[in-house]
């Protein structure tokens, strides 16, 4: 379980002599278990992506703790191999100068583990590609193919959690649905749970069983998808009003 306890994050506002600080996360408390897919949903600037970066160890909180099974996620050894990510911009998330095979095995190299072409091909097949892609380079891939390679890379360490930060929002709508269906299939096949970060409640309800509504750096409501019509917070209800079935 990932436990987020009293987490606050702020940034110094621009200006050489500015002493002002902008609070992005405000005393956030949240538990993310390993039995369901969870979405953190909110508008741009709500703090949800910042929380994602803290979970991945890209940034540190100014106060509070984030732990995985009781151990601090600030320690690389705790999160390495257990939490991976798929990001929004597939054009920059893969090194343009390396092959698909080298891109997929990057996390394993960082963990000083071997990873064969056969293992990479197995992952490509799982994400709907095949071994012919191993020698290709990112510029030879479509957007959907590049994101499938990014998914294969995220799965290479056999993680417990995969963080999806707006992972389909840059794709065409028809491709979005294909990738979401792929995520659902892989969740069962690979026994992995997703932490989805998005501003789109349609995507949230399609993929996740638990919704965490974020606004102005705070959790304003948590609810199961089955009870989503019972949202109490006004901000949450306004998000619900935007639902259109995919």
ZAPAMAR-752373 format. One record per residue (C-alpha): x, y, z; residue number from 1; residue in three letters; chain. Coordinates in pm, 1 decimal. Each point is the difference from the previous one (the first is absolute). Layout:
BEGIN
<vexvo u="X" v="Y" w="Z" resi="NUM" resn="ALA" chain="A"/>
...
This chain:
BEGIN
<vexvo u="0.0" v="0.0" w="0.0" resi="1" resn="UNK" chain="A"/>
<vexvo u="112.3" v="354.4" w="-78.4" resi="2" resn="UNK" chain="A"/>
<vexvo u="-74.3" v="232.2" w="291.3" resi="3" resn="UNK" chain="A"/>
<vexvo u="9.3" v="376.3" w="-44.4" resi="4" resn="UNK" chain="A"/>
<vexvo u="-0.2" v="172.4" w="337.2" resi="5" resn="UNK" chain="A"/>
<vexvo u="-28.1" v="378.0" w="59.3" resi="6" resn="UNK" chain="A"/>
<vexvo u="185.7" v="81.0" w="-322.5" resi="7" resn="UNK" chain="A"/>
<vexvo u="57.2" v="364.5" w="-84.6" resi="8" resn="UNK" chain="A"/>
<vexvo u="187.8" v="135.1" w="-299.1" resi="9" resn="UNK" chain="A"/>
<vexvo u="71.1" v="358.9" w="-94.0" resi="10" resn="UNK" chain="A"/>
<vexvo u="215.9" v="181.8" w="-252.8" resi="11" resn="UNK" chain="A"/>
<vexvo u="172.3" v="335.1" w="20.3" resi="12" resn="UNK" chain="A"/>
<vexvo u="-176.9" v="253.3" w="-218.5" resi="13" resn="UNK" chain="A"/>
<vexvo u="199.5" v="158.7" w="-286.3" resi="14" resn="UNK" chain="A"/>
<vexvo u="218.0" v="299.4" w="75.9" resi="15" resn="UNK" chain="A"/>
<vexvo u="357.7" v="27.0" w="122.7" resi="16" resn="UNK" chain="A"/>
<vexvo u="-96.6" v="159.1" w="330.0" resi="17" resn="UNK" chain="A"/>
<vexvo u="-343.0" v="-150.5" w="34.4" resi="18" resn="UNK" chain="A"/>
<vexvo u="-53.4" v="-168.0" w="332.6" resi="19" resn="UNK" chain="A"/>
<vexvo u="-348.5" v="-114.0" w="-86.9" resi="20" resn="UNK" chain="A"/>
<vexvo u="-87.5" v="-366.8" w="-28.1" resi="21" resn="UNK" chain="A"/>
<vexvo u="-280.1" v="-164.0" w="-192.7" resi="22" resn="UNK" chain="A"/>
<vexvo u="-154.0" v="-298.7" w="173.8" resi="23" resn="UNK" chain="A"/>
<vexvo u="-82.9" v="-272.4" w="-253.2" resi="24" resn="UNK" chain="A"/>
<vexvo u="-86.9" v="-284.4" w="240.5" resi="25" resn="UNK" chain="A"/>
<vexvo u="-163.6" v="78.0" w="332.0" resi="26" resn="UNK" chain="A"/>
<vexvo u="17.0" v="-267.3" w="273.0" resi="27" resn="UNK" chain="A"/>
<vexvo u="-100.5" v="-288.3" w="-227.7" resi="28" resn="UNK" chain="A"/>
<vexvo u="-96.0" v="-332.4" w="161.5" resi="29" resn="UNK" chain="A"/>
<vexvo u="-74.2" v="-296.9" w="-224.0" resi="30" resn="UNK" chain="A"/>
<vexvo u="37.9" v="-377.4" w="-2.6" resi="31" resn="UNK" chain="A"/>
<vexvo u="45.1" v="-188.3" w="-328.2" resi="32" resn="UNK" chain="A"/>
<vexvo u="-37.8" v="-373.9" w="40.6" resi="33" resn="UNK" chain="A"/>
<vexvo u="98.8" v="-274.3" w="-241.0" resi="34" resn="UNK" chain="A"/>
<vexvo u="-346.8" v="-143.8" w="-60.6" resi="35" resn="UNK" chain="A"/>
<vexvo u="-150.6" v="261.5" w="-233.7" resi="36" resn="UNK" chain="A"/>
<vexvo u="80.1" v="256.2" w="-265.4" resi="37" resn="UNK" chain="A"/>
<vexvo u="-18.7" v="351.1" w="141.5" resi="38" resn="UNK" chain="A"/>
<vexvo u="-30.3" v="332.8" w="-180.6" resi="39" resn="UNK" chain="A"/>
<vexvo u="101.2" v="340.5" w="126.3" resi="40" resn="UNK" chain="A"/>
<vexvo u="-211.3" v="239.1" w="-198.5" resi="41" resn="UNK" chain="A"/>
<vexvo u="-10.3" v="377.6" w="-8.1" resi="42" resn="UNK" chain="A"/>
<vexvo u="43.2" v="302.3" w="-221.2" resi="43" resn="UNK" chain="A"/>
<vexvo u="337.8" v="128.0" w="-117.5" resi="44" resn="UNK" chain="A"/>
<vexvo u="185.1" v="156.8" w="291.0" resi="45" resn="UNK" chain="A"/>
<vexvo u="-182.9" v="-203.6" w="263.9" resi="46" resn="UNK" chain="A"/>
<vexvo u="325.1" v="-163.9" w="115.3" resi="47" resn="UNK" chain="A"/>
<vexvo u="-66.1" v="-352.5" w="-122.4" resi="48" resn="UNK" chain="A"/>
<vexvo u="307.0" v="-26.8" w="-225.0" resi="49" resn="UNK" chain="A"/>
<vexvo u="218.6" v="142.6" w="274.8" resi="50" resn="UNK" chain="A"/>
<vexvo u="-118.8" v="-278.8" w="227.5" resi="51" resn="UNK" chain="A"/>
<vexvo u="89.6" v="-247.7" w="-273.7" resi="52" resn="UNK" chain="A"/>
<vexvo u="355.0" v="136.0" w="-18.7" resi="53" resn="UNK" chain="A"/>
<vexvo u="34.5" v="-35.1" w="376.4" resi="54" resn="UNK" chain="A"/>
<vexvo u="-113.7" v="-362.7" w="-13.5" resi="55" resn="UNK" chain="A"/>
<vexvo u="255.9" v="-69.6" w="-274.3" resi="56" resn="UNK" chain="A"/>
<vexvo u="276.1" v="171.5" w="198.5" resi="57" resn="UNK" chain="A"/>
<vexvo u="56.0" v="264.0" w="-268.3" resi="58" resn="UNK" chain="A"/>
<vexvo u="-61.7" v="265.8" w="266.2" resi="59" resn="UNK" chain="A"/>
<vexvo u="-12.8" v="2.3" w="378.9" resi="60" resn="UNK" chain="A"/>
<vexvo u="-279.2" v="132.8" w="222.7" resi="61" resn="UNK" chain="A"/>
<vexvo u="70.2" v="297.6" w="222.7" resi="62" resn="UNK" chain="A"/>
<vexvo u="-170.3" v="-183.9" w="281.6" resi="63" resn="UNK" chain="A"/>
<vexvo u="-179.2" v="-327.9" w="58.4" resi="64" resn="UNK" chain="A"/>
<vexvo u="84.0" v="-354.8" w="-104.1" resi="65" resn="UNK" chain="A"/>
<vexvo u="-69.3" v="-235.5" w="-290.8" resi="66" resn="UNK" chain="A"/>
<vexvo u="60.3" v="-367.1" w="71.0" resi="67" resn="UNK" chain="A"/>
<vexvo u="-34.8" v="-333.5" w="-177.6" resi="68" resn="UNK" chain="A"/>
<vexvo u="-76.1" v="-285.5" w="237.5" resi="69" resn="UNK" chain="A"/>
<vexvo u="130.2" v="214.5" w="285.5" resi="70" resn="UNK" chain="A"/>
<vexvo u="327.0" v="101.8" w="-165.7" resi="71" resn="UNK" chain="A"/>
<vexvo u="76.5" v="350.5" w="-124.7" resi="72" resn="UNK" chain="A"/>
<vexvo u="-31.0" v="49.0" w="-374.8" resi="73" resn="UNK" chain="A"/>
<vexvo u="275.1" v="260.1" w="25.2" resi="74" resn="UNK" chain="A"/>
<vexvo u="237.2" v="-297.5" w="-3.7" resi="75" resn="UNK" chain="A"/>
<vexvo u="65.8" v="-114.7" w="-359.6" resi="76" resn="UNK" chain="A"/>
<vexvo u="41.4" v="-358.5" w="117.5" resi="77" resn="UNK" chain="A"/>
<vexvo u="-359.6" v="-1.7" w="128.7" resi="78" resn="UNK" chain="A"/>
<vexvo u="-166.9" v="115.9" w="-322.0" resi="79" resn="UNK" chain="A"/>
<vexvo u="242.4" v="-153.1" w="-252.8" resi="80" resn="UNK" chain="A"/>
<vexvo u="-168.2" v="-280.9" w="-189.5" resi="81" resn="UNK" chain="A"/>
<vexvo u="-325.2" v="42.5" w="192.7" resi="82" resn="UNK" chain="A"/>
<vexvo u="-134.4" v="325.1" w="-145.9" resi="83" resn="UNK" chain="A"/>
<vexvo u="29.0" v="101.4" w="-364.5" resi="84" resn="UNK" chain="A"/>
<vexvo u="-167.9" v="261.5" w="-216.1" resi="85" resn="UNK" chain="A"/>
<vexvo u="-145.7" v="80.8" w="-340.6" resi="86" resn="UNK" chain="A"/>
<vexvo u="-11.1" v="370.9" w="-81.1" resi="87" resn="UNK" chain="A"/>
<vexvo u="-204.2" v="218.5" w="-231.3" resi="88" resn="UNK" chain="A"/>
<vexvo u="267.8" v="100.1" w="-249.3" resi="89" resn="UNK" chain="A"/>
<vexvo u="105.6" v="-316.3" w="-180.0" resi="90" resn="UNK" chain="A"/>
<vexvo u="226.3" v="206.8" w="-231.1" resi="91" resn="UNK" chain="A"/>
<vexvo u="233.5" v="92.1" w="286.1" resi="92" resn="UNK" chain="A"/>
<vexvo u="-41.5" v="-294.7" w="235.6" resi="93" resn="UNK" chain="A"/>
<vexvo u="207.9" v="-227.4" w="-227.3" resi="94" resn="UNK" chain="A"/>
<vexvo u="358.6" v="89.9" w="-92.2" resi="95" resn="UNK" chain="A"/>
<vexvo u="-13.9" v="69.6" w="-376.7" resi="96" resn="UNK" chain="A"/>
<vexvo u="351.3" v="-137.0" w="-47.4" resi="97" resn="UNK" chain="A"/>
<vexvo u="-56.7" v="-353.9" w="127.0" resi="98" resn="UNK" chain="A"/>
<vexvo u="-191.3" v="-296.7" w="-137.2" resi="99" resn="UNK" chain="A"/>
<vexvo u="-327.7" v="-132.5" w="138.2" resi="100" resn="UNK" chain="A"/>
<vexvo u="185.7" v="-291.3" w="157.3" resi="101" resn="UNK" chain="A"/>
<vexvo u="243.7" v="229.3" w="182.7" resi="102" resn="UNK" chain="A"/>
<vexvo u="-288.5" v="225.3" w="109.2" resi="103" resn="UNK" chain="A"/>
<vexvo u="-191.2" v="-291.2" w="152.2" resi="104" resn="UNK" chain="A"/>
<vexvo u="301.0" v="-135.2" w="188.4" resi="105" resn="UNK" chain="A"/>
<vexvo u="110.5" v="341.6" w="137.4" resi="106" resn="UNK" chain="A"/>
<vexvo u="-158.9" v="-55.5" w="344.1" resi="107" resn="UNK" chain="A"/>
<vexvo u="164.6" v="-340.1" w="29.0" resi="108" resn="UNK" chain="A"/>
<vexvo u="341.2" v="149.1" w="-80.4" resi="109" resn="UNK" chain="A"/>
<vexvo u="-50.5" v="251.3" w="282.3" resi="110" resn="UNK" chain="A"/>
<vexvo u="-73.4" v="-294.1" w="230.5" resi="111" resn="UNK" chain="A"/>
<vexvo u="310.6" v="-183.1" w="-128.6" resi="112" resn="UNK" chain="A"/>
<vexvo u="-206.5" v="-288.4" w="-131.4" resi="113" resn="UNK" chain="A"/>
<vexvo u="24.7" v="-181.4" w="-330.9" resi="114" resn="UNK" chain="A"/>
<vexvo u="-289.1" v="21.6" w="-244.5" resi="115" resn="UNK" chain="A"/>
<vexvo u="1.5" v="-195.8" w="-324.2" resi="116" resn="UNK" chain="A"/>
<vexvo u="-156.0" v="79.8" w="-335.3" resi="117" resn="UNK" chain="A"/>
<vexvo u="-230.8" v="-297.3" w="53.3" resi="118" resn="UNK" chain="A"/>
<vexvo u="-132.3" v="153.8" w="321.6" resi="119" resn="UNK" chain="A"/>
<vexvo u="-47.5" v="335.2" w="-174.2" resi="120" resn="UNK" chain="A"/>
<vexvo u="-186.8" v="-171.0" w="-284.0" resi="121" resn="UNK" chain="A"/>
<vexvo u="-234.6" v="-167.5" w="249.4" resi="122" resn="UNK" chain="A"/>
<vexvo u="-86.8" v="342.7" w="140.2" resi="123" resn="UNK" chain="A"/>
<vexvo u="-54.0" v="143.4" w="-347.2" resi="124" resn="UNK" chain="A"/>
<vexvo u="-245.7" v="-279.3" w="-76.3" resi="125" resn="UNK" chain="A"/>
<vexvo u="-185.1" v="76.1" w="324.1" resi="126" resn="UNK" chain="A"/>
<vexvo u="-44.2" v="362.7" w="-103.0" resi="127" resn="UNK" chain="A"/>
<vexvo u="-118.0" v="-89.1" w="-351.2" resi="128" resn="UNK" chain="A"/>
<vexvo u="324.0" v="28.0" w="-198.0" resi="129" resn="UNK" chain="A"/>
<vexvo u="252.7" v="-267.6" w="-102.9" resi="130" resn="UNK" chain="A"/>
<vexvo u="370.4" v="-74.4" w="-24.7" resi="131" resn="UNK" chain="A"/>
<vexvo u="39.1" v="190.2" w="-325.8" resi="132" resn="UNK" chain="A"/>
<vexvo u="-10.4" v="323.4" w="201.5" resi="133" resn="UNK" chain="A"/>
<vexvo u="307.7" v="-82.0" w="211.8" resi="134" resn="UNK" chain="A"/>
<vexvo u="245.4" v="163.1" w="-239.2" resi="135" resn="UNK" chain="A"/>
<vexvo u="-214.5" v="300.7" w="-87.1" resi="136" resn="UNK" chain="A"/>
<vexvo u="60.7" v="352.2" w="128.3" resi="137" resn="UNK" chain="A"/>
<vexvo u="-258.2" v="238.7" w="148.1" resi="138" resn="UNK" chain="A"/>
<vexvo u="-29.1" v="209.1" w="-318.5" resi="139" resn="UNK" chain="A"/>
<vexvo u="-115.4" v="-315.4" w="-181.4" resi="140" resn="UNK" chain="A"/>
<vexvo u="-297.3" v="-46.5" w="234.9" resi="141" resn="UNK" chain="A"/>
<vexvo u="-347.8" v="150.1" w="0.1" resi="142" resn="UNK" chain="A"/>
<vexvo u="-125.5" v="166.1" w="317.2" resi="143" resn="UNK" chain="A"/>
<vexvo u="-195.2" v="-306.1" w="105.7" resi="144" resn="UNK" chain="A"/>
<vexvo u="295.5" v="-230.2" w="-69.5" resi="145" resn="UNK" chain="A"/>
<vexvo u="237.8" v="222.9" w="196.5" resi="146" resn="UNK" chain="A"/>
<vexvo u="-234.4" v="-1.3" w="297.6" resi="147" resn="UNK" chain="A"/>
<vexvo u="-25.0" v="-379.8" w="-18.0" resi="148" resn="UNK" chain="A"/>
<vexvo u="380.3" v="-16.1" w="15.1" resi="149" resn="UNK" chain="A"/>
<vexvo u="-8.1" v="231.6" w="303.2" resi="150" resn="UNK" chain="A"/>
<vexvo u="-251.2" v="-236.4" w="163.4" resi="151" resn="UNK" chain="A"/>
<vexvo u="222.3" v="-301.3" w="-73.9" resi="152" resn="UNK" chain="A"/>
<vexvo u="292.7" v="183.9" w="159.5" resi="153" resn="UNK" chain="A"/>
<vexvo u="-207.5" v="80.6" w="307.8" resi="154" resn="UNK" chain="A"/>
<vexvo u="-86.6" v="-369.3" w="37.3" resi="155" resn="UNK" chain="A"/>
<vexvo u="355.8" v="-126.5" w="-47.6" resi="156" resn="UNK" chain="A"/>
<vexvo u="78.4" v="7.5" w="373.6" resi="157" resn="UNK" chain="A"/>
<vexvo u="-320.6" v="-185.8" w="88.5" resi="158" resn="UNK" chain="A"/>
<vexvo u="-120.7" v="289.7" w="219.1" resi="159" resn="UNK" chain="A"/>
<vexvo u="-274.7" v="4.0" w="261.5" resi="160" resn="UNK" chain="A"/>
<vexvo u="-122.1" v="343.4" w="-111.2" resi="161" resn="UNK" chain="A"/>
<vexvo u="9.2" v="191.8" w="-326.9" resi="162" resn="UNK" chain="A"/>
<vexvo u="-65.1" v="373.3" w="17.0" resi="163" resn="UNK" chain="A"/>
<vexvo u="-178.1" v="128.8" w="-311.1" resi="164" resn="UNK" chain="A"/>
<vexvo u="39.3" v="377.4" w="-26.3" resi="165" resn="UNK" chain="A"/>
<vexvo u="-245.5" v="114.4" w="-269.3" resi="166" resn="UNK" chain="A"/>
<vexvo u="127.9" v="-304.9" w="-188.6" resi="167" resn="UNK" chain="A"/>
<vexvo u="-259.2" v="8.3" w="-280.7" resi="168" resn="UNK" chain="A"/>
<vexvo u="-88.2" v="369.0" w="-25.0" resi="169" resn="UNK" chain="A"/>
<vexvo u="241.7" v="66.5" w="-289.7" resi="170" resn="UNK" chain="A"/>
<vexvo u="-146.8" v="-279.2" w="-213.1" resi="171" resn="UNK" chain="A"/>
<vexvo u="-291.4" v="6.2" w="-243.3" resi="172" resn="UNK" chain="A"/>
<vexvo u="-329.1" v="-101.1" w="161.0" resi="173" resn="UNK" chain="A"/>
<vexvo u="-18.6" v="-332.9" w="-185.5" resi="174" resn="UNK" chain="A"/>
<vexvo u="354.0" v="-85.5" w="113.0" resi="175" resn="UNK" chain="A"/>
<vexvo u="-82.2" v="111.1" w="356.0" resi="176" resn="UNK" chain="A"/>
<vexvo u="-266.8" v="-268.3" w="28.4" resi="177" resn="UNK" chain="A"/>
<vexvo u="237.7" v="-264.9" w="-136.0" resi="178" resn="UNK" chain="A"/>
<vexvo u="266.6" v="93.2" w="256.2" resi="179" resn="UNK" chain="A"/>
<vexvo u="-252.7" v="11.5" w="286.0" resi="180" resn="UNK" chain="A"/>
<vexvo u="-122.7" v="-347.3" w="-94.7" resi="181" resn="UNK" chain="A"/>
<vexvo u="362.7" v="-112.3" w="-7.3" resi="182" resn="UNK" chain="A"/>
<vexvo u="53.7" v="138.0" w="350.6" resi="183" resn="UNK" chain="A"/>
<vexvo u="-301.6" v="-194.2" w="126.8" resi="184" resn="UNK" chain="A"/>
<vexvo u="126.2" v="-322.2" w="-160.0" resi="185" resn="UNK" chain="A"/>
<vexvo u="352.5" v="44.7" w="137.7" resi="186" resn="UNK" chain="A"/>
<vexvo u="-130.5" v="74.7" w="349.1" resi="187" resn="UNK" chain="A"/>
<vexvo u="-131.9" v="-355.2" w="17.4" resi="188" resn="UNK" chain="A"/>
<vexvo u="274.1" v="-174.1" w="-198.5" resi="189" resn="UNK" chain="A"/>
<vexvo u="291.9" v="165.1" w="180.3" resi="190" resn="UNK" chain="A"/>
<vexvo u="-161.8" v="42.8" w="342.7" resi="191" resn="UNK" chain="A"/>
<vexvo u="77.4" v="372.3" w="-0.5" resi="192" resn="UNK" chain="A"/>
<vexvo u="-197.9" v="287.8" w="146.8" resi="193" resn="UNK" chain="A"/>
<vexvo u="-25.3" v="345.0" w="-154.2" resi="194" resn="UNK" chain="A"/>
<vexvo u="13.7" v="341.1" w="153.6" resi="195" resn="UNK" chain="A"/>
<vexvo u="-152.2" v="215.5" w="-272.2" resi="196" resn="UNK" chain="A"/>
<vexvo u="46.5" v="376.0" w="-0.1" resi="197" resn="UNK" chain="A"/>
<vexvo u="-238.2" v="181.2" w="-232.1" resi="198" resn="UNK" chain="A"/>
<vexvo u="-228.6" v="298.4" w="-44.2" resi="199" resn="UNK" chain="A"/>
<vexvo u="-247.8" v="-209.7" w="-200.3" resi="200" resn="UNK" chain="A"/>
<vexvo u="-274.7" v="-166.4" w="203.3" resi="201" resn="UNK" chain="A"/>
<vexvo u="-107.9" v="-207.2" w="-300.4" resi="202" resn="UNK" chain="A"/>
<vexvo u="339.0" v="-170.4" w="-8.6" resi="203" resn="UNK" chain="A"/>
<vexvo u="0.9" v="-25.3" w="379.1" resi="204" resn="UNK" chain="A"/>
<vexvo u="-329.3" v="-189.9" w="11.0" resi="205" resn="UNK" chain="A"/>
<vexvo u="101.7" v="-222.2" w="-291.8" resi="206" resn="UNK" chain="A"/>
<vexvo u="318.6" v="-128.1" w="162.9" resi="207" resn="UNK" chain="A"/>
<vexvo u="-24.1" v="34.5" w="376.8" resi="208" resn="UNK" chain="A"/>
<vexvo u="-224.4" v="-132.4" w="274.6" resi="209" resn="UNK" chain="A"/>
<vexvo u="90.5" v="266.9" w="255.6" resi="210" resn="UNK" chain="A"/>
<vexvo u="-4.9" v="374.7" w="-55.9" resi="211" resn="UNK" chain="A"/>
<vexvo u="191.0" v="257.6" w="204.2" resi="212" resn="UNK" chain="A"/>
<vexvo u="-110.8" v="355.0" w="-82.2" resi="213" resn="UNK" chain="A"/>
<vexvo u="273.0" v="264.1" w="28.2" resi="214" resn="UNK" chain="A"/>
<vexvo u="-49.0" v="375.8" w="14.7" resi="215" resn="UNK" chain="A"/>
<vexvo u="243.4" v="275.9" w="98.3" resi="216" resn="UNK" chain="A"/>
<vexvo u="252.7" v="-244.1" w="138.8" resi="217" resn="UNK" chain="A"/>
<vexvo u="-242.6" v="-188.9" w="219.5" resi="218" resn="UNK" chain="A"/>
<vexvo u="-202.4" v="-320.4" w="-10.3" resi="219" resn="UNK" chain="A"/>
<vexvo u="-360.8" v="117.6" w="-2.6" resi="220" resn="UNK" chain="A"/>
<vexvo u="-171.1" v="-336.3" w="-43.5" resi="221" resn="UNK" chain="A"/>
<vexvo u="64.8" v="-374.8" w="-37.4" resi="222" resn="UNK" chain="A"/>
<vexvo u="-259.4" v="-235.1" w="-143.8" resi="223" resn="UNK" chain="A"/>
<vexvo u="-40.7" v="-336.4" w="-172.5" resi="224" resn="UNK" chain="A"/>
<vexvo u="-97.7" v="15.5" w="-367.1" resi="225" resn="UNK" chain="A"/>
<vexvo u="-318.6" v="-193.4" w="75.6" resi="226" resn="UNK" chain="A"/>
<vexvo u="-111.6" v="287.0" w="224.3" resi="227" resn="UNK" chain="A"/>
<vexvo u="118.7" v="283.1" w="-220.8" resi="228" resn="UNK" chain="A"/>
<vexvo u="-354.0" v="137.7" w="-33.6" resi="229" resn="UNK" chain="A"/>
<vexvo u="5.5" v="64.2" w="376.0" resi="230" resn="UNK" chain="A"/>
<vexvo u="279.2" v="258.5" w="-1.7" resi="231" resn="UNK" chain="A"/>
<vexvo u="-57.1" v="261.5" w="269.5" resi="232" resn="UNK" chain="A"/>
<vexvo u="260.1" v="268.2" w="-67.3" resi="233" resn="UNK" chain="A"/>
<vexvo u="-111.9" v="273.8" w="-241.1" resi="234" resn="UNK" chain="A"/>
<vexvo u="327.3" v="-4.1" w="-193.1" resi="235" resn="UNK" chain="A"/>
<vexvo u="-27.2" v="-378.1" w="-34.9" resi="236" resn="UNK" chain="A"/>
<vexvo u="-357.8" v="23.2" w="-125.1" resi="237" resn="UNK" chain="A"/>
<vexvo u="102.8" v="254.3" w="-262.5" resi="238" resn="UNK" chain="A"/>
<vexvo u="255.6" v="-250.1" w="-128.5" resi="239" resn="UNK" chain="A"/>
<vexvo u="-266.7" v="-269.7" w="-6.7" resi="240" resn="UNK" chain="A"/>
<vexvo u="-222.0" v="224.0" w="-213.2" resi="241" resn="UNK" chain="A"/>
<vexvo u="262.4" v="-13.4" w="-275.8" resi="242" resn="UNK" chain="A"/>
<vexvo u="-20.3" v="-379.2" w="-44.6" resi="243" resn="UNK" chain="A"/>
<vexvo u="-67.6" v="-127.9" w="-349.8" resi="244" resn="UNK" chain="A"/>
<vexvo u="20.1" v="-375.6" w="-45.6" resi="245" resn="UNK" chain="A"/>
<vexvo u="307.4" v="-97.8" w="-201.0" resi="246" resn="UNK" chain="A"/>
